[in-house]
Amino acid sequence: MIEVVLNDRLGKKVRVKCNEDDTIGDLKKLVAAQTGTRADKIRIQKWYNVYKDHITLKDYEIHDGMGLELYYN
């Protein structure tokens, strides 16, 4: 079980607990449940790398305590 921190740079910081074998799409659903935003309107990225929904957190080398950027489409 890992904890990922997502910051939308508008004052909202979300901490989500998930597994390393979860996909980015699963992470978006967990974030949507906490923020009230629809999962298909959420974009997760780090710098200029936009993460794709079907790839796992382990494949992107996302570890415990890592911070990601949260954007709304």
Predicted model as a PDB file, atoms N, CA, C, CB and O in Angstrom, pLDDT in the B-factor column:
MODEL        1                                                                  
ATOM      1  N   MET A   1       0.849  -1.176   0.000  1.00 89.00           N  
ATOM      2  CA  MET A   1       0.000   0.000   0.000  1.00 89.00           C  
ATOM      3  C   MET A   1       0.894   1.238   0.000  1.00 89.00           C  
ATOM      4  CB  MET A   1      -0.965  -0.001   1.225  1.00 89.00           C  
ATOM      5  O   MET A   1       1.788   1.365   0.837  1.00 89.00           O  
ATOM      6  N   ILE A   2       0.650   2.138  -0.932  1.00 93.00           N  
ATOM      7  CA  ILE A   2       1.430   3.368  -1.014  1.00 93.00           C  
ATOM      8  C   ILE A   2       0.481   4.564  -0.908  1.00 93.00           C  
ATOM      9  CB  ILE A   2       2.253   3.422  -2.341  1.00 93.00           C  
ATOM     10  O   ILE A   2      -0.727   4.438  -1.110  1.00 93.00           O  
ATOM     11  N   GLU A   3       1.046   5.708  -0.592  1.00 94.00           N  
ATOM     12  CA  GLU A   3       0.271   6.946  -0.524  1.00 94.00           C  
ATOM     13  C   GLU A   3       0.850   7.925  -1.538  1.00 94.00           C  
ATOM     14  CB  GLU A   3       0.289   7.555   0.923  1.00 94.00           C  
ATOM     15  O   GLU A   3       2.048   8.207  -1.530  1.00 94.00           O  
ATOM     16  N   VAL A   4      -0.008   8.437  -2.407  1.00 94.00           N  
ATOM     17  CA  VAL A   4       0.393   9.385  -3.441  1.00 94.00           C  
ATOM     18  C   VAL A   4      -0.253  10.728  -3.129  1.00 94.00           C  
ATOM     19  CB  VAL A   4      -0.012   8.882  -4.869  1.00 94.00           C  
ATOM     20  O   VAL A   4      -1.429  10.788  -2.768  1.00 94.00           O  
ATOM     21  N   VAL A   5       0.515  11.804  -3.267  1.00 95.00           N  
ATOM     22  CA  VAL A   5       0.021  13.155  -3.005  1.00 95.00           C  
ATOM     23  C   VAL A   5      -0.195  13.843  -4.348  1.00 95.00           C  
ATOM     24  CB  VAL A   5       1.018  13.970  -2.102  1.00 95.00           C  
ATOM     25  O   VAL A   5       0.719  13.913  -5.170  1.00 95.00           O  
ATOM     26  N   LEU A   6      -1.405  14.349  -4.569  1.00 94.00           N  
ATOM     27  CA  LEU A   6      -1.719  15.059  -5.809  1.00 94.00           C  
ATOM     28  C   LEU A   6      -2.050  16.499  -5.459  1.00 94.00           C  
ATOM     29  CB  LEU A   6      -2.905  14.381  -6.577  1.00 94.00           C  
ATOM     30  O   LEU A   6      -2.853  16.762  -4.564  1.00 94.00           O  
ATOM     31  N   ASN A   7      -1.422  17.434  -6.172  1.00 93.00           N  
ATOM     32  CA  ASN A   7      -1.596  18.859  -5.924  1.00 93.00           C  
ATOM     33  C   ASN A   7      -2.151  19.497  -7.192  1.00 93.00           C  
ATOM     34  CB  ASN A   7      -0.250  19.532  -5.494  1.00 93.00           C  
ATOM     35  O   ASN A   7      -1.585  19.328  -8.271  1.00 93.00           O  
ATOM     36  N   ASP A   8      -3.259  20.232  -7.067  1.00 90.00           N  
ATOM     37  CA  ASP A   8      -3.840  20.869  -8.258  1.00 90.00           C  
ATOM     38  C   ASP A   8      -3.390  22.318  -8.415  1.00 90.00           C  
ATOM     39  CB  ASP A   8      -5.360  20.813  -8.191  1.00 90.00           C  
ATOM     40  O   ASP A   8      -3.821  22.996  -9.348  1.00 90.00           O  
ATOM     41  N   ARG A   9      -2.525  22.808  -7.513  1.00 88.00           N  
ATOM     42  CA  ARG A   9      -1.966  24.161  -7.550  1.00 88.00           C  
ATOM     43  C   ARG A   9      -3.024  25.244  -7.429  1.00 88.00           C  
ATOM     44  CB  ARG A   9      -1.195  24.362  -8.824  1.00 88.00           C  
ATOM     45  O   ARG A   9      -2.755  26.410  -7.718  1.00 88.00           O  
ATOM     46  N   LEU A  10      -4.211  24.874  -7.009  1.00 89.00           N  
ATOM     47  CA  LEU A  10      -5.265  25.846  -6.735  1.00 89.00           C  
ATOM     48  C   LEU A  10      -5.630  25.827  -5.253  1.00 89.00           C  
ATOM     49  CB  LEU A  10      -6.510  25.557  -7.599  1.00 89.00           C  
ATOM     50  O   LEU A  10      -6.659  26.374  -4.854  1.00 89.00           O  
ATOM     51  N   GLY A  11      -4.794  25.204  -4.448  1.00 87.00           N  
ATOM     52  CA  GLY A  11      -5.029  25.136  -3.021  1.00 87.00           C  
ATOM     53  C   GLY A  11      -5.545  23.808  -2.536  1.00 87.00           C  
ATOM     54  O   GLY A  11      -5.772  23.640  -1.338  1.00 87.00           O  
ATOM     55  N   LYS A  12      -5.739  22.855  -3.428  1.00 88.00           N  
ATOM     56  CA  LYS A  12      -6.249  21.548  -3.025  1.00 88.00           C  
ATOM     57  C   LYS A  12      -5.139  20.514  -3.162  1.00 88.00           C  
ATOM     58  CB  LYS A  12      -7.487  21.144  -3.875  1.00 88.00           C  
ATOM     59  O   LYS A  12      -4.545  20.354  -4.229  1.00 88.00           O  
ATOM     60  N   LYS A  13      -4.873  19.820  -2.071  1.00 92.00           N  
ATOM     61  CA  LYS A  13      -3.876  18.760  -2.058  1.00 92.00           C  
ATOM     62  C   LYS A  13      -4.582  17.488  -1.592  1.00 92.00           C  
ATOM     63  CB  LYS A  13      -2.651  19.121  -1.127  1.00 92.00           C  
ATOM     64  O   LYS A  13      -5.186  17.470  -0.519  1.00 92.00           O  
ATOM     65  N   VAL A  14      -4.509  16.437  -2.385  1.00 93.00           N  
ATOM     66  CA  VAL A  14      -5.236  15.199  -2.106  1.00 93.00           C  
ATOM     67  C   VAL A  14      -4.235  14.089  -1.833  1.00 93.00           C  
ATOM     68  CB  VAL A  14      -6.173  14.818  -3.287  1.00 93.00           C  
ATOM     69  O   VAL A  14      -3.300  13.885  -2.608  1.00 93.00           O  
ATOM     70  N   ARG A  15      -4.428  13.376  -0.736  1.00 94.00           N  
ATOM     71  CA  ARG A  15      -3.609  12.196  -0.427  1.00 94.00           C  
ATOM     72  C   ARG A  15      -4.453  10.959  -0.684  1.00 94.00           C  
ATOM     73  CB  ARG A  15      -3.089  12.225   1.059  1.00 94.00           C  
ATOM     74  O   ARG A  15      -5.552  10.821  -0.147  1.00 94.00           O  
ATOM     75  N   VAL A  16      -3.926  10.048  -1.521  1.00 94.00           N  
ATOM     76  CA  VAL A  16      -4.679   8.860  -1.913  1.00 94.00           C  
ATOM     77  C   VAL A  16      -3.860   7.626  -1.575  1.00 94.00           C  
ATOM     78  CB  VAL A  16      -5.034   8.891  -3.427  1.00 94.00           C  
ATOM     79  O   VAL A  16      -2.679   7.544  -1.912  1.00 94.00           O  
ATOM     80  N   LYS A  17      -4.485   6.672  -0.912  1.00 94.00           N  
ATOM     81  CA  LYS A  17      -3.838   5.389  -0.646  1.00 94.00           C  
ATOM     82  C   LYS A  17      -4.259   4.405  -1.723  1.00 94.00           C  
ATOM     83  CB  LYS A  17      -4.202   4.851   0.773  1.00 94.00           C  
ATOM     84  O   LYS A  17      -5.449   4.242  -1.992  1.00 94.00           O  
ATOM     85  N   CYS A  18      -3.277   3.746  -2.343  1.00 92.00           N  
ATOM     86  CA  CYS A  18      -3.549   2.799  -3.420  1.00 92.00           C  
ATOM     87  C   CYS A  18      -2.438   1.757  -3.458  1.00 92.00           C  
ATOM     88  CB  CYS A  18      -3.673   3.528  -4.790  1.00 92.00           C  
ATOM     89  O   CYS A  18      -1.473   1.839  -2.699  1.00 92.00           O  
ATOM     90  N   ASN A  19      -2.578   0.790  -4.337  1.00 92.00           N  
ATOM     91  CA  ASN A  19      -1.559  -0.245  -4.511  1.00 92.00           C  
ATOM     92  C   ASN A  19      -0.683   0.088  -5.705  1.00 92.00           C  
ATOM     93  CB  ASN A  19      -2.209  -1.634  -4.691  1.00 92.00           C  
ATOM     94  O   ASN A  19      -1.093   0.836  -6.593  1.00 92.00           O  
ATOM     95  N   GLU A  20       0.532  -0.471  -5.729  1.00 90.00           N  
ATOM     96  CA  GLU A  20       1.438  -0.207  -6.839  1.00 90.00           C  
ATOM     97  C   GLU A  20       0.956  -0.842  -8.137  1.00 90.00           C  
ATOM     98  CB  GLU A  20       2.824  -0.709  -6.508  1.00 90.00           C  
ATOM     99  O   GLU A  20       1.325  -0.388  -9.220  1.00 90.00           O  
ATOM    100  N   ASP A  21       0.136  -1.886  -8.043  1.00 92.00           N  
ATOM    101  CA  ASP A  21      -0.343  -2.542  -9.263  1.00 92.00           C  
ATOM    102  C   ASP A  21      -1.660  -1.940  -9.761  1.00 92.00           C  
ATOM    103  CB  ASP A  21      -0.521  -4.037  -9.014  1.00 92.00           C  
ATOM    104  O   ASP A  21      -2.246  -2.460 -10.711  1.00 92.00           O  
ATOM    105  N   ASP A  22      -2.140  -0.853  -9.140  1.00 92.00           N  
ATOM    106  CA  ASP A  22      -3.299  -0.126  -9.654  1.00 92.00           C  
ATOM    107  C   ASP A  22      -2.898   0.655 -10.894  1.00 92.00           C  
ATOM    108  CB  ASP A  22      -3.883   0.824  -8.577  1.00 92.00           C  
ATOM    109  O   ASP A  22      -1.741   1.048 -11.043  1.00 92.00           O  
ATOM    110  N   THR A  23      -3.855   0.878 -11.779  1.00 94.00           N  
ATOM    111  CA  THR A  23      -3.586   1.676 -12.971  1.00 94.00           C  
ATOM    112  C   THR A  23      -3.825   3.154 -12.662  1.00 94.00           C  
ATOM    113  CB  THR A  23      -4.475   1.213 -14.157  1.00 94.00           C  
ATOM    114  O   THR A  23      -4.373   3.501 -11.615  1.00 94.00           O  
ATOM    115  N   ILE A  24      -3.413   4.004 -13.573  1.00 94.00           N  
ATOM    116  CA  ILE A  24      -3.658   5.444 -13.435  1.00 94.00           C  
ATOM    117  C   ILE A  24      -5.169   5.706 -13.456  1.00 94.00           C  
ATOM    118  CB  ILE A  24      -2.942   6.246 -14.575  1.00 94.00           C  
ATOM    119  O   ILE A  24      -5.651   6.612 -12.776  1.00 94.00           O  
ATOM    120  N   GLY A  25      -5.912   4.917 -14.234  1.00 93.00           N  
ATOM    121  CA  GLY A  25      -7.372   5.048 -14.259  1.00 93.00           C  
ATOM    122  C   GLY A  25      -7.991   4.766 -12.899  1.00 93.00           C  
ATOM    123  O   GLY A  25      -8.935   5.441 -12.488  1.00 93.00           O  
ATOM    124  N   ASP A  26      -7.451   3.752 -12.191  1.00 93.00           N  
ATOM    125  CA  ASP A  26      -7.930   3.464 -10.838  1.00 93.00           C  
ATOM    126  C   ASP A  26      -7.610   4.617  -9.894  1.00 93.00           C  
ATOM    127  CB  ASP A  26      -7.308   2.161 -10.311  1.00 93.00           C  
ATOM    128  O   ASP A  26      -8.422   4.976  -9.041  1.00 93.00           O  
ATOM    129  N   LEU A  27      -6.426   5.192 -10.049  1.00 93.00           N  
ATOM    130  CA  LEU A  27      -6.031   6.334  -9.224  1.00 93.00           C  
ATOM    131  C   LEU A  27      -6.952   7.523  -9.469  1.00 93.00           C  
ATOM    132  CB  LEU A  27      -4.575   6.727  -9.509  1.00 93.00           C  
ATOM    133  O   LEU A  27      -7.319   8.233  -8.533  1.00 93.00           O  
ATOM    134  N   LYS A  28      -7.324   7.739 -10.726  1.00 94.00           N  
ATOM    135  CA  LYS A  28      -8.252   8.823 -11.049  1.00 94.00           C  
ATOM    136  C   LYS A  28      -9.606   8.612 -10.385  1.00 94.00           C  
ATOM    137  CB  LYS A  28      -8.427   8.940 -12.560  1.00 94.00           C  
ATOM    138  O   LYS A  28     -10.227   9.573  -9.931  1.00 94.00           O  
ATOM    139  N   LYS A  29     -10.071   7.366 -10.322  1.00 94.00           N  
ATOM    140  CA  LYS A  29     -11.353   7.076  -9.663  1.00 94.00           C  
ATOM    141  C   LYS A  29     -11.275   7.350  -8.172  1.00 94.00           C  
ATOM    142  CB  LYS A  29     -11.767   5.618  -9.904  1.00 94.00           C  
ATOM    143  O   LYS A  29     -12.234   7.854  -7.588  1.00 94.00           O  
ATOM    144  N   LEU A  30     -10.142   7.025  -7.540  1.00 93.00           N  
ATOM    145  CA  LEU A  30      -9.976   7.294  -6.119  1.00 93.00           C  
ATOM    146  C   LEU A  30      -9.924   8.804  -5.845  1.00 93.00           C  
ATOM    147  CB  LEU A  30      -8.702   6.614  -5.598  1.00 93.00           C  
ATOM    148  O   LEU A  30     -10.483   9.285  -4.860  1.00 93.00           O  
ATOM    149  N   VAL A  31      -9.249   9.535  -6.726  1.00 93.00           N  
ATOM    150  CA  VAL A  31      -9.186  10.998  -6.584  1.00 93.00           C  
ATOM    151  C   VAL A  31     -10.565  11.604  -6.796  1.00 93.00           C  
ATOM    152  CB  VAL A  31      -8.172  11.607  -7.586  1.00 93.00           C  
ATOM    153  O   VAL A  31     -10.957  12.529  -6.085  1.00 93.00           O  
ATOM    154  N   ALA A  32     -11.305  11.084  -7.778  1.00 93.00           N  
ATOM    155  CA  ALA A  32     -12.647  11.589  -8.058  1.00 93.00           C  
ATOM    156  C   ALA A  32     -13.573  11.377  -6.868  1.00 93.00           C  
ATOM    157  CB  ALA A  32     -13.224  10.909  -9.298  1.00 93.00           C  
ATOM    158  O   ALA A  32     -14.424  12.221  -6.585  1.00 93.00           O  
ATOM    159  N   ALA A  33     -13.414  10.264  -6.173  1.00 93.00           N  
ATOM    160  CA  ALA A  33     -14.247   9.997  -4.998  1.00 93.00           C  
ATOM    161  C   ALA A  33     -13.948  10.992  -3.870  1.00 93.00           C  
ATOM    162  CB  ALA A  33     -14.025   8.555  -4.504  1.00 93.00           C  
ATOM    163  O   ALA A  33     -14.846  11.347  -3.106  1.00 93.00           O  
ATOM    164  N   GLN A  34     -12.708  11.436  -3.763  1.00 91.00           N  
ATOM    165  CA  GLN A  34     -12.346  12.375  -2.688  1.00 91.00           C  
ATOM    166  C   GLN A  34     -12.662  13.827  -3.040  1.00 91.00           C  
ATOM    167  CB  GLN A  34     -10.868  12.248  -2.366  1.00 91.00           C  
ATOM    168  O   GLN A  34     -13.018  14.614  -2.164  1.00 91.00           O  
ATOM    169  N   THR A  35     -12.534  14.183  -4.318  1.00 90.00           N  
ATOM    170  CA  THR A  35     -12.696  15.587  -4.690  1.00 90.00           C  
ATOM    171  C   THR A  35     -14.097  15.926  -5.189  1.00 90.00           C  
ATOM    172  CB  THR A  35     -11.695  15.945  -5.746  1.00 90.00           C  
ATOM    173  O   THR A  35     -14.495  17.090  -5.149  1.00 90.00           O  
ATOM    174  N   GLY A  36     -14.852  14.936  -5.659  1.00 90.00           N  
ATOM    175  CA  GLY A  36     -16.168  15.207  -6.202  1.00 90.00           C  
ATOM    176  C   GLY A  36     -16.143  15.555  -7.676  1.00 90.00           C  
ATOM    177  O   GLY A  36     -17.181  15.902  -8.239  1.00 90.00           O  
ATOM    178  N   THR A  37     -14.992  15.472  -8.314  1.00 90.00           N  
ATOM    179  CA  THR A  37     -14.859  15.726  -9.744  1.00 90.00           C  
ATOM    180  C   THR A  37     -14.964  14.400 -10.491  1.00 90.00           C  
ATOM    181  CB  THR A  37     -13.512  16.442 -10.064  1.00 90.00           C  
ATOM    182  O   THR A  37     -14.519  13.367  -9.993  1.00 90.00           O  
ATOM    183  N   ARG A  38     -15.552  14.430 -11.687  1.00 93.00           N  
ATOM    184  CA  ARG A  38     -15.665  13.201 -12.469  1.00 93.00           C  
ATOM    185  C   ARG A  38     -14.288  12.710 -12.886  1.00 93.00           C  
ATOM    186  CB  ARG A  38     -16.550  13.424 -13.706  1.00 93.00           C  
ATOM    187  O   ARG A  38     -13.404  13.511 -13.189  1.00 93.00           O  
ATOM    188  N   ALA A  39     -14.105  11.382 -12.903  1.00 90.00           N  
ATOM    189  CA  ALA A  39     -12.801  10.784 -13.195  1.00 90.00           C  
ATOM    190  C   ALA A  39     -12.338  11.078 -14.620  1.00 90.00           C  
ATOM    191  CB  ALA A  39     -12.857   9.281 -12.975  1.00 90.00           C  
ATOM    192  O   ALA A  39     -11.136  11.181 -14.865  1.00 90.00           O  
ATOM    193  N   ASP A  40     -13.270  11.214 -15.562  1.00 93.00           N  
ATOM    194  CA  ASP A  40     -12.871  11.478 -16.943  1.00 93.00           C  
ATOM    195  C   ASP A  40     -12.453  12.930 -17.160  1.00 93.00           C  
ATOM    196  CB  ASP A  40     -14.005  11.127 -17.884  1.00 93.00           C  
ATOM    197  O   ASP A  40     -11.928  13.265 -18.222  1.00 93.00           O  
ATOM    198  N   LYS A  41     -12.678  13.796 -16.173  1.00 93.00           N  
ATOM    199  CA  LYS A  41     -12.263  15.196 -16.259  1.00 93.00           C  
ATOM    200  C   LYS A  41     -10.918  15.447 -15.580  1.00 93.00           C  
ATOM    201  CB  LYS A  41     -13.322  16.088 -15.638  1.00 93.00           C  
ATOM    202  O   LYS A  41     -10.451  16.585 -15.543  1.00 93.00           O  
ATOM    203  N   ILE A  42     -10.290  14.400 -15.043  1.00 94.00           N  
ATOM    204  CA  ILE A  42      -9.043  14.541 -14.303  1.00 94.00           C  
ATOM    205  C   ILE A  42      -7.875  14.135 -15.196  1.00 94.00           C  
ATOM    206  CB  ILE A  42      -9.069  13.688 -13.008  1.00 94.00           C  
ATOM    207  O   ILE A  42      -7.946  13.137 -15.913  1.00 94.00           O  
ATOM    208  N   ARG A  43      -6.790  14.926 -15.143  1.00 94.00           N  
ATOM    209  CA  ARG A  43      -5.549  14.586 -15.845  1.00 94.00           C  
ATOM    210  C   ARG A  43      -4.434  14.590 -14.814  1.00 94.00           C  
ATOM    211  CB  ARG A  43      -5.244  15.591 -17.025  1.00 94.00           C  
ATOM    212  O   ARG A  43      -4.278  15.552 -14.061  1.00 94.00           O  
ATOM    213  N   ILE A  44      -3.656  13.506 -14.783  1.00 94.00           N  
ATOM    214  CA  ILE A  44      -2.547  13.384 -13.846  1.00 94.00           C  
ATOM    215  C   ILE A  44      -1.254  13.426 -14.645  1.00 94.00           C  
ATOM    216  CB  ILE A  44      -2.649  12.070 -12.999  1.00 94.00           C  
ATOM    217  O   ILE A  44      -1.103  12.720 -15.642  1.00 94.00           O  
ATOM    218  N   GLN A  45      -0.318  14.268 -14.193  1.00 93.00           N  
ATOM    219  CA  GLN A  45       0.945  14.365 -14.905  1.00 93.00           C  
ATOM    220  C   GLN A  45       2.059  14.754 -13.951  1.00 93.00           C  
ATOM    221  CB  GLN A  45       0.845  15.374 -16.050  1.00 93.00           C  
ATOM    222  O   GLN A  45       1.812  15.170 -12.819  1.00 93.00           O  
ATOM    223  N   LYS A  46       3.277  14.614 -14.423  1.00 92.00           N  
ATOM    224  CA  LYS A  46       4.472  15.045 -13.701  1.00 92.00           C  
ATOM    225  C   LYS A  46       5.321  15.779 -14.711  1.00 92.00           C  
ATOM    226  CB  LYS A  46       5.255  13.833 -13.044  1.00 92.00           C  
ATOM    227  O   LYS A  46       5.748  15.191 -15.705  1.00 92.00           O  
ATOM    228  N   TRP A  47       5.578  17.071 -14.473  1.00 91.00           N  
ATOM    229  CA  TRP A  47       6.222  17.958 -15.442  1.00 91.00           C  
ATOM    230  C   TRP A  47       5.434  17.923 -16.735  1.00 91.00           C  
ATOM    231  CB  TRP A  47       7.700  17.551 -15.687  1.00 91.00           C  
ATOM    232  O   TRP A  47       4.277  18.342 -16.750  1.00 91.00           O  
ATOM    233  N   TYR A  48       6.016  17.440 -17.818  1.00 91.00           N  
ATOM    234  CA  TYR A  48       5.297  17.419 -19.093  1.00 91.00           C  
ATOM    235  C   TYR A  48       4.834  16.023 -19.482  1.00 91.00           C  
ATOM    236  CB  TYR A  48       6.171  17.981 -20.186  1.00 91.00           C  
ATOM    237  O   TYR A  48       4.309  15.845 -20.581  1.00 91.00           O  
ATOM    238  N   ASN A  49       5.008  15.041 -18.632  1.00 90.00           N  
ATOM    239  CA  ASN A  49       4.584  13.666 -18.910  1.00 90.00           C  
ATOM    240  C   ASN A  49       3.147  13.469 -18.449  1.00 90.00           C  
ATOM    241  CB  ASN A  49       5.521  12.644 -18.216  1.00 90.00           C  
ATOM    242  O   ASN A  49       2.881  13.437 -17.248  1.00 90.00           O  
ATOM    243  N   VAL A  50       2.228  13.339 -19.386  1.00 94.00           N  
ATOM    244  CA  VAL A  50       0.830  13.061 -19.054  1.00 94.00           C  
ATOM    245  C   VAL A  50       0.692  11.551 -18.940  1.00 94.00           C  
ATOM    246  CB  VAL A  50      -0.163  13.653 -20.134  1.00 94.00           C  
ATOM    247  O   VAL A  50       1.020  10.819 -19.874  1.00 94.00           O  
ATOM    248  N   TYR A  51       0.202  11.084 -17.783  1.00 93.00           N  
ATOM    249  CA  TYR A  51       0.105   9.652 -17.532  1.00 93.00           C  
ATOM    250  C   TYR A  51      -1.133   9.065 -18.188  1.00 93.00           C  
ATOM    251  CB  TYR A  51       0.086   9.374 -16.034  1.00 93.00           C  
ATOM    252  O   TYR A  51      -2.214   9.651 -18.116  1.00 93.00           O  
ATOM    253  N   LYS A  52      -0.981   7.913 -18.827  1.00 93.00           N  
ATOM    254  CA  LYS A  52      -2.059   7.232 -19.538  1.00 93.00           C  
ATOM    255  C   LYS A  52      -2.820   6.319 -18.580  1.00 93.00           C  
ATOM    256  CB  LYS A  52      -1.500   6.422 -20.733  1.00 93.00           C  
ATOM    257  O   LYS A  52      -2.236   5.781 -17.639  1.00 93.00           O  
ATOM    258  N   ASP A  53      -4.127   6.141 -18.817  1.00 91.00           N  
ATOM    259  CA  ASP A  53      -5.007   5.441 -17.884  1.00 91.00           C  
ATOM    260  C   ASP A  53      -4.702   3.956 -17.720  1.00 91.00           C  
ATOM    261  CB  ASP A  53      -6.413   5.595 -18.327  1.00 91.00           C  
ATOM    262  O   ASP A  53      -4.921   3.412 -16.638  1.00 91.00           O  
ATOM    263  N   HIS A  54      -4.208   3.287 -18.748  1.00 93.00           N  
ATOM    264  CA  HIS A  54      -4.090   1.830 -18.706  1.00 93.00           C  
ATOM    265  C   HIS A  54      -2.750   1.324 -18.170  1.00 93.00           C  
ATOM    266  CB  HIS A  54      -4.304   1.280 -20.075  1.00 93.00           C  
ATOM    267  O   HIS A  54      -2.542   0.113 -18.098  1.00 93.00           O  
ATOM    268  N   ILE A  55      -1.846   2.216 -17.796  1.00 94.00           N  
ATOM    269  CA  ILE A  55      -0.519   1.823 -17.319  1.00 94.00           C  
ATOM    270  C   ILE A  55      -0.496   1.883 -15.790  1.00 94.00           C  
ATOM    271  CB  ILE A  55       0.589   2.743 -17.925  1.00 94.00           C  
ATOM    272  O   ILE A  55      -1.078   2.786 -15.190  1.00 94.00           O  
ATOM    273  N   THR A  56       0.182   0.913 -15.166  1.00 93.00           N  
ATOM    274  CA  THR A  56       0.184   0.819 -13.706  1.00 93.00           C  
ATOM    275  C   THR A  56       1.147   1.824 -13.086  1.00 93.00           C  
ATOM    276  CB  THR A  56       0.553  -0.598 -13.267  1.00 93.00           C  
ATOM    277  O   THR A  56       2.034   2.357 -13.753  1.00 93.00           O  
ATOM    278  N   LEU A  57       0.950   2.069 -11.796  1.00 92.00           N  
ATOM    279  CA  LEU A  57       1.820   2.983 -11.060  1.00 92.00           C  
ATOM    280  C   LEU A  57       3.236   2.431 -10.974  1.00 92.00           C  
ATOM    281  CB  LEU A  57       1.266   3.237  -9.654  1.00 92.00           C  
ATOM    282  O   LEU A  57       4.202   3.193 -10.993  1.00 92.00           O  
ATOM    283  N   LYS A  58       3.364   1.102 -10.880  1.00 92.00           N  
ATOM    284  CA  LYS A  58       4.676   0.474 -10.807  1.00 92.00           C  
ATOM    285  C   LYS A  58       5.460   0.698 -12.103  1.00 92.00           C  
ATOM    286  CB  LYS A  58       4.533  -1.028 -10.524  1.00 92.00           C  
ATOM    287  O   LYS A  58       6.671   0.914 -12.068  1.00 92.00           O  
ATOM    288  N   ASP A  59       4.770   0.648 -13.241  1.00 93.00           N  
ATOM    289  CA  ASP A  59       5.434   0.869 -14.528  1.00 93.00           C  
ATOM    290  C   ASP A  59       5.920   2.308 -14.667  1.00 93.00           C  
ATOM    291  CB  ASP A  59       4.486   0.527 -15.678  1.00 93.00           C  
ATOM    292  O   ASP A  59       6.944   2.554 -15.304  1.00 93.00           O  
ATOM    293  N   TYR A  60       5.203   3.255 -14.083  1.00 92.00           N  
ATOM    294  CA  TYR A  60       5.622   4.655 -14.096  1.00 92.00           C  
ATOM    295  C   TYR A  60       6.609   4.979 -12.976  1.00 92.00           C  
ATOM    296  CB  TYR A  60       4.410   5.555 -13.983  1.00 92.00           C  
ATOM    297  O   TYR A  60       7.065   6.116 -12.857  1.00 92.00           O  
ATOM    298  N   GLU A  61       6.939   3.972 -12.150  1.00 92.00           N  
ATOM    299  CA  GLU A  61       7.853   4.125 -11.016  1.00 92.00           C  
ATOM    300  C   GLU A  61       7.356   5.163 -10.020  1.00 92.00           C  
ATOM    301  CB  GLU A  61       9.236   4.510 -11.507  1.00 92.00           C  
ATOM    302  O   GLU A  61       8.127   5.986  -9.526  1.00 92.00           O  
ATOM    303  N   ILE A  62       6.062   5.113  -9.731  1.00 92.00           N  
ATOM    304  CA  ILE A  62       5.462   5.978  -8.719  1.00 92.00           C  
ATOM    305  C   ILE A  62       5.537   5.240  -7.387  1.00 92.00           C  
ATOM    306  CB  ILE A  62       3.974   6.360  -9.083  1.00 92.00           C  
ATOM    307  O   ILE A  62       5.009   4.137  -7.249  1.00 92.00           O  
ATOM    308  N   HIS A  63       6.198   5.859  -6.408  1.00 91.00           N  
ATOM    309  CA  HIS A  63       6.456   5.223  -5.124  1.00 91.00           C  
ATOM    310  C   HIS A  63       5.698   5.929  -4.007  1.00 91.00           C  
ATOM    311  CB  HIS A  63       7.956   5.215  -4.823  1.00 91.00           C  
ATOM    312  O   HIS A  63       4.983   6.904  -4.239  1.00 91.00           O  
ATOM    313  N   ASP A  64       5.869   5.418  -2.793  1.00 92.00           N  
ATOM    314  CA  ASP A  64       5.185   5.945  -1.622  1.00 92.00           C  
ATOM    315  C   ASP A  64       5.637   7.382  -1.338  1.00 92.00           C  
ATOM    316  CB  ASP A  64       5.445   5.047  -0.400  1.00 92.00           C  
ATOM    317  O   ASP A  64       6.832   7.674  -1.291  1.00 92.00           O  
ATOM    318  N   GLY A  65       4.664   8.264  -1.151  1.00 91.00           N  
ATOM    319  CA  GLY A  65       4.942   9.654  -0.817  1.00 91.00           C  
ATOM    320  C   GLY A  65       5.246  10.548  -2.007  1.00 91.00           C  
ATOM    321  O   GLY A  65       5.566  11.722  -1.821  1.00 91.00           O  
ATOM    322  N   MET A  66       5.156  10.033  -3.208  1.00 92.00           N  
ATOM    323  CA  MET A  66       5.498  10.815  -4.399  1.00 92.00           C  
ATOM    324  C   MET A  66       4.403  11.837  -4.696  1.00 92.00           C  
ATOM    325  CB  MET A  66       5.710   9.888  -5.618  1.00 92.00           C  
ATOM    326  O   MET A  66       3.220  11.569  -4.489  1.00 92.00           O  
ATOM    327  N   GLY A  67       4.807  13.001  -5.179  1.00 93.00           N  
ATOM    328  CA  GLY A  67       3.872  14.054  -5.511  1.00 93.00           C  
ATOM    329  C   GLY A  67       3.640  14.129  -7.009  1.00 93.00           C  
ATOM    330  O   GLY A  67       4.589  14.098  -7.792  1.00 93.00           O  
ATOM    331  N   LEU A  68       2.386  14.227  -7.406  1.00 94.00           N  
ATOM    332  CA  LEU A  68       1.999  14.350  -8.813  1.00 94.00           C  
ATOM    333  C   LEU A  68       1.162  15.597  -8.990  1.00 94.00           C  
ATOM    334  CB  LEU A  68       1.222  13.101  -9.296  1.00 94.00           C  
ATOM    335  O   LEU A  68       0.657  16.159  -8.019  1.00 94.00           O  
ATOM    336  N   GLU A  69       1.015  16.029 -10.234  1.00 94.00           N  
ATOM    337  CA  GLU A  69       0.212  17.208 -10.542  1.00 94.00           C  
ATOM    338  C   GLU A  69      -1.170  16.788 -11.000  1.00 94.00           C  
ATOM    339  CB  GLU A  69       0.894  18.071 -11.616  1.00 94.00           C  
ATOM    340  O   GLU A  69      -1.320  15.832 -11.760  1.00 94.00           O  
ATOM    341  N   LEU A  70      -2.166  17.499 -10.539  1.00 93.00           N  
ATOM    342  CA  LEU A  70      -3.558  17.190 -10.820  1.00 93.00           C  
ATOM    343  C   LEU A  70      -4.154  18.345 -11.610  1.00 93.00           C  
ATOM    344  CB  LEU A  70      -4.358  16.934  -9.508  1.00 93.00           C  
ATOM    345  O   LEU A  70      -4.131  19.489 -11.158  1.00 93.00           O  
ATOM    346  N   TYR A  71      -4.690  18.045 -12.798  1.00 93.00           N  
ATOM    347  CA  TYR A  71      -5.306  19.050 -13.646  1.00 93.00           C  
ATOM    348  C   TYR A  71      -6.725  18.637 -13.991  1.00 93.00           C  
ATOM    349  CB  TYR A  71      -4.482  19.266 -14.920  1.00 93.00           C  
ATOM    350  O   TYR A  71      -7.051  17.450 -13.977  1.00 93.00           O  
ATOM    351  N   TYR A  72      -7.563  19.605 -14.298  1.00 91.00           N  
ATOM    352  CA  TYR A  72      -8.948  19.352 -14.658  1.00 91.00           C  
ATOM    353  C   TYR A  72      -9.160  19.723 -16.118  1.00 91.00           C  
ATOM    354  CB  TYR A  72      -9.913  20.140 -13.742  1.00 91.00           C  
ATOM    355  O   TYR A  72      -8.865  20.847 -16.523  1.00 91.00           O  
ATOM    356  N   ASN A  73      -9.672  18.785 -16.910  1.00 88.00           N  
ATOM    357  CA  ASN A  73      -9.939  19.048 -18.337  1.00 88.00           C  
ATOM    358  C   ASN A  73     -11.299  19.665 -18.509  1.00 88.00           C  
ATOM    359  CB  ASN A  73      -9.843  17.759 -19.166  1.00 88.00           C  
ATOM    360  O   ASN A  73     -11.706  19.959 -19.633  1.00 88.00           O  
TER     361      ASN A  73                                                      
ENDMDL                                                                          
END                                                                             
